[in-house]
Amino acid sequence: MFHDIPDVIQARRVKLQELDRAQRAGAAPPELWVRAIPPETGKLLALLAASAPEGTFVELGTGSGYSTLWLALAARARPRVPQLVTFES
């Protein structure tokens, strides 16, 4: 699952990680940070989602979409690709 990450997902993941680092190091107030989870947490999320029972993936609090990228990788690894629904308020 982690050996064949599509270029577009990899590029966006790296971009969001760089943005998160810059925001935390700069003067941006915390409420504006991307708050990307660490890659290790993203991999764990993907592994858990890939092994979850069949059904729809639902994400609450999409934010920048960083976790969504990991869920998308998990969806690709399943025999039947689940629907991925995200909500942001």
MDAnalysis code that builds the backbone (N, CA, C; Angstrom):
import MDAnalysis as mda
import numpy as np

u = mda.Universe.empty(267, n_residues=89, atom_resindex=np.repeat(np.arange(89), 3), trajectory=True)
u.add_TopologyAttr("name", ["N", "CA", "C"] * 89)
u.add_TopologyAttr("resid", np.arange(1, 90))
u.add_TopologyAttr("resname", ["MET", "PHE", "HIS", "ASP", "ILE", "PRO", "ASP", "VAL", "ILE", "GLN", "ALA", "ARG", "ARG", "VAL", "LYS", "LEU", "GLN", "GLU", "LEU", "ASP", "ARG", "ALA", "GLN", "ARG", "ALA", "GLY", "ALA", "ALA", "PRO", "PRO", "GLU", "LEU", "TRP", "VAL", "ARG", "ALA", "ILE", "PRO", "PRO", "GLU", "THR", "GLY", "LYS", "LEU", "LEU", "ALA", "LEU", "LEU", "ALA", "ALA", "SER", "ALA", "PRO", "GLU", "GLY", "THR", "PHE", "VAL", "GLU", "LEU", "GLY", "THR", "GLY", "SER", "GLY", "TYR", "SER", "THR", "LEU", "TRP", "LEU", "ALA", "LEU", "ALA", "ALA", "ARG", "ALA", "ARG", "PRO", "ARG", "VAL", "PRO", "GLN", "LEU", "VAL", "THR", "PHE", "GLU", "SER"])
u.atoms.positions = np.array([
    [0.827, -1.199, 0.000],
    [0.000, 0.000, 0.000],
    [0.870, 1.262, 0.000],
    [2.011, 1.208, 0.667],
    [2.857, 2.394, 0.778],
    [3.975, 2.424, -0.262],
    [4.067, 1.368, -1.056],
    [5.131, 1.296, -2.059],
    [4.710, 1.860, -3.409],
    [3.424, 2.008, -3.625],
    [2.941, 2.489, -4.921],
    [2.012, 3.693, -4.756],
    [2.416, 4.634, -3.921],
    [1.609, 5.840, -3.702],
    [1.631, 6.665, -4.984],
    [0.448, 6.993, -5.514],
    [0.410, 7.805, -6.741],
    [1.130, 9.145, -6.539],
    [1.768, 9.610, -7.592],
    [2.542, 10.858, -7.522],
    [1.708, 12.032, -7.015],
    [0.469, 12.123, -7.454],
    [-0.372, 13.262, -7.054],
    [-0.651, 13.226, -5.546],
    [-0.862, 12.044, -4.980],
    [-1.090, 11.932, -3.532],
    [0.198, 12.218, -2.779],
    [1.296, 11.682, -3.254],
    [2.592, 11.909, -2.591],
    [2.948, 13.398, -2.600],
    [2.761, 14.054, -3.726],
    [3.096, 15.483, -3.836],
    [2.234, 16.315, -2.895],
    [0.951, 16.014, -2.813],
    [0.057, 16.777, -1.931],
    [0.399, 16.520, -0.468],
    [0.723, 15.289, -0.127],
    [1.092, 14.943, 1.245],
    [2.335, 15.720, 1.674],
    [3.339, 15.744, 0.823],
    [4.572, 16.476, 1.125],
    [4.290, 17.969, 1.254],
    [3.487, 18.511, 0.354],
    [3.149, 19.942, 0.390],
    [2.453, 20.299, 1.707],
    [1.509, 19.476, 2.149],
    [0.803, 19.749, 3.402],
    [1.730, 19.622, 4.604],
    [2.658, 18.675, 4.574],
    [3.615, 18.549, 5.674],
    [4.519, 19.780, 5.745],
    [4.962, 20.271, 4.590],
    [5.802, 21.473, 4.560],
    [5.031, 22.684, 5.063],
    [3.779, 22.815, 4.649],
    [2.938, 23.927, 5.101],
    [2.740, 23.864, 6.610],
    [2.498, 22.678, 7.140],
    [2.313, 22.506, 8.578],
    [3.567, 22.933, 9.337],
    [4.734, 22.483, 8.879],
    [6.000, 22.860, 9.532],
    [6.204, 24.378, 9.498],
    [5.938, 24.987, 8.348],
    [6.127, 26.437, 8.213],
    [5.179, 27.212, 9.118],
    [3.936, 26.774, 9.193],
    [2.965, 27.472, 10.040],
    [3.338, 27.366, 11.513],
    [3.778, 26.202, 11.925],
    [4.145, 26.018, 13.332],
    [5.410, 26.804, 13.692],
    [6.324, 26.944, 12.745],
    [7.570, 27.668, 12.996],
    [7.396, 29.172, 12.879],
    [6.382, 29.605, 12.153],
    [6.176, 31.029, 11.900],
    [5.253, 31.675, 12.904],
    [4.700, 32.787, 12.483],
    [3.859, 33.583, 13.373],
    [2.367, 33.290, 13.208],
    [2.005, 32.278, 12.436],
    [0.589, 31.970, 12.247],
    [-0.023, 31.513, 13.568],
    [-1.215, 32.025, 13.892],
    [-1.865, 31.593, 15.134],
    [-2.264, 30.110, 15.025],
    [-2.239, 29.396, 16.134],
    [-2.519, 27.955, 16.121],
    [-3.830, 27.563, 15.437],
    [-4.848, 28.395, 15.523],
    [-6.137, 28.034, 14.909],
    [-6.070, 27.995, 13.381],
    [-4.991, 28.510, 12.788],
    [-4.823, 28.487, 11.336],
    [-3.867, 27.391, 10.860],
    [-3.261, 26.655, 11.774],
    [-2.317, 25.607, 11.391],
    [-3.021, 24.489, 10.643],
    [-2.303, 23.861, 9.728],
    [-2.820, 22.711, 8.988],
    [-3.049, 21.530, 9.936],
    [-2.180, 21.413, 10.928],
    [-2.249, 20.348, 11.924],
    [-2.195, 18.956, 11.299],
    [-1.287, 18.763, 10.381],
    [-1.099, 17.453, 9.756],
    [-0.616, 16.455, 10.799],
    [-1.213, 15.291, 10.780],
    [-0.747, 14.233, 11.670],
    [0.617, 13.766, 11.167],
    [1.422, 13.198, 12.022],
    [2.719, 12.694, 11.554],
    [2.514, 11.552, 10.547],
    [3.454, 11.354, 9.637],
    [3.327, 10.267, 8.658],
    [3.113, 8.896, 9.309],
    [3.728, 8.662, 10.454],
    [3.549, 7.382, 11.137],
    [2.093, 7.176, 11.552],
    [1.447, 8.232, 11.999],
    [0.037, 8.149, 12.369],
    [-0.828, 7.949, 11.131],
    [-0.462, 8.597, 10.033],
    [-1.191, 8.411, 8.779],
    [-1.106, 6.979, 8.286],
    [0.076, 6.385, 8.404],
    [0.243, 4.983, 7.995],
    [-0.593, 4.064, 8.873],
    [-0.625, 4.339, 10.176],
    [-1.448, 3.530, 11.078],
    [-2.924, 3.675, 10.709],
    [-3.363, 4.888, 10.452],
    [-4.744, 5.127, 10.042],
    [-5.069, 4.331, 8.780],
    [-4.164, 4.351, 7.800],
    [-4.379, 3.627, 6.550],
    [-4.442, 2.121, 6.787],
    [-3.558, 1.608, 7.623],
    [-3.567, 0.167, 7.912],
    [-4.861, -0.254, 8.606],
    [-5.299, 0.554, 9.558],
    [-6.549, 0.245, 10.255],
    [-7.741, 0.310, 9.301],
    [-7.776, 1.327, 8.469],
    [-8.890, 1.470, 7.524],
    [-8.888, 0.351, 6.487],
    [-7.713, -0.038, 6.037],
    [-7.623, -1.100, 5.028],
    [-8.107, -2.437, 5.581],
    [-7.971, -2.635, 6.885],
    [-8.382, -3.906, 7.481],
    [-9.755, -3.835, 8.155],
    [-10.434, -2.710, 8.054],
    [-11.760, -2.542, 8.665],
    [-12.806, -3.354, 7.894],
    [-13.914, -3.660, 8.543],
    [-14.986, -4.354, 7.830],
    [-15.465, -3.538, 6.621],
    [-16.075, -4.233, 5.689],
    [-16.556, -3.575, 4.481],
    [-17.583, -2.495, 4.831],
    [-17.523, -1.387, 4.121],
    [-18.456, -0.292, 4.334],
    [-17.840, 1.024, 3.908],
    [-18.552, 2.092, 4.148],
    [-18.129, 3.432, 3.771],
    [-17.119, 3.977, 4.769],
    [-16.086, 4.649, 4.262],
    [-15.157, 5.382, 5.123],
    [-15.759, 6.770, 5.347],
    [-15.847, 7.200, 6.602],
    [-16.373, 8.519, 6.934],
    [-15.335, 9.259, 7.761],
    [-15.050, 10.493, 7.354],
    [-14.098, 11.323, 8.085],
    [-14.818, 12.593, 8.529],
    [-14.736, 12.876, 9.805],
    [-15.339, 14.090, 10.357],
    [-14.224, 15.070, 10.683],
    [-14.324, 16.274, 10.161],
    [-13.272, 17.265, 10.364],
    [-12.166, 17.088, 9.352],
    [-12.463, 17.274, 8.101],
    [-11.526, 17.038, 7.016],
    [-10.320, 17.969, 7.070],
    [-10.514, 19.205, 7.480],
    [-9.401, 20.156, 7.555],
    [-8.747, 20.345, 6.203],
    [-7.447, 20.102, 6.148],
    [-6.695, 20.286, 4.905],
    [-6.775, 19.067, 3.993],
    [-7.305, 17.966, 4.503],
    [-7.415, 16.751, 3.705],
    [-6.245, 15.804, 3.855],
    [-5.338, 16.085, 4.785],
    [-4.146, 15.250, 4.952],
    [-4.526, 13.816, 5.342],
    [-5.387, 13.667, 6.330],
    [-5.813, 12.321, 6.736],
    [-6.603, 11.646, 5.626],
    [-7.313, 12.441, 4.838],
    [-8.089, 11.901, 3.721],
    [-7.169, 11.210, 2.718],
    [-5.975, 11.753, 2.515],
    [-5.021, 11.121, 1.606],
    [-4.670, 9.715, 2.082],
    [-4.478, 9.545, 3.371],
    [-4.158, 8.228, 3.916],
    [-5.354, 7.291, 3.794],
    [-6.568, 7.808, 4.007],
    [-7.762, 6.978, 3.837],
    [-7.936, 6.556, 2.379],
    [-7.594, 7.443, 1.467],
    [-7.682, 7.110, 0.042],
    [-6.717, 5.981, -0.311],
    [-5.527, 5.993, 0.275],
    [-4.586, 4.898, 0.045],
    [-5.154, 3.582, 0.572],
    [-5.780, 3.630, 1.731],
    [-6.397, 2.429, 2.302],
    [-7.514, 1.921, 1.399],
    [-8.306, 2.840, 0.869],
    [-9.406, 2.452, -0.016],
    [-8.879, 1.743, -1.259],
    [-7.776, 2.237, -1.809],
    [-7.179, 1.631, -3.001],
    [-6.673, 0.219, -2.732],
    [-6.310, -0.074, -1.488],
    [-5.723, -1.366, -1.142],
    [-6.778, -2.452, -0.900],
    [-8.026, -2.067, -0.847],
    [-9.086, -3.042, -0.557],
    [-9.591, -3.695, -1.837],
    [-10.072, -4.947, -1.737],
    [-10.590, -5.631, -2.930],
    [-11.769, -4.887, -3.561],
    [-12.668, -4.398, -2.719],
    [-13.790, -3.584, -3.191],
    [-13.583, -2.187, -2.636],
    [-13.323, -1.237, -3.499],
    [-13.016, 0.137, -3.072],
    [-14.245, 0.752, -2.421],
    [-14.123, 1.161, -1.146],
    [-15.259, 1.774, -0.467],
    [-15.444, 3.234, -0.848],
    [-16.618, 3.725, -0.594],
    [-16.871, 5.154, -0.756],
    [-16.195, 5.884, 0.404],
    [-15.621, 7.033, 0.128],
    [-14.982, 7.849, 1.150],
    [-15.752, 9.159, 1.246],
    [-16.364, 9.399, 2.412],
    [-17.165, 10.603, 2.633],
    [-16.485, 11.435, 3.695],
    [-16.288, 12.732, 3.409],
    [-15.670, 13.623, 4.392],
    [-16.604, 14.780, 4.694],
    [-16.540, 15.272, 5.914],
    [-17.363, 16.396, 6.358],
    [-16.476, 17.446, 7.009],
    [-16.688, 18.687, 6.672],
    [-15.994, 19.797, 7.311],
    [-17.036, 20.859, 7.614],
    [-16.995, 21.402, 8.815],
    [-17.970, 22.438, 9.161],
    [-17.398, 23.810, 9.007],
])
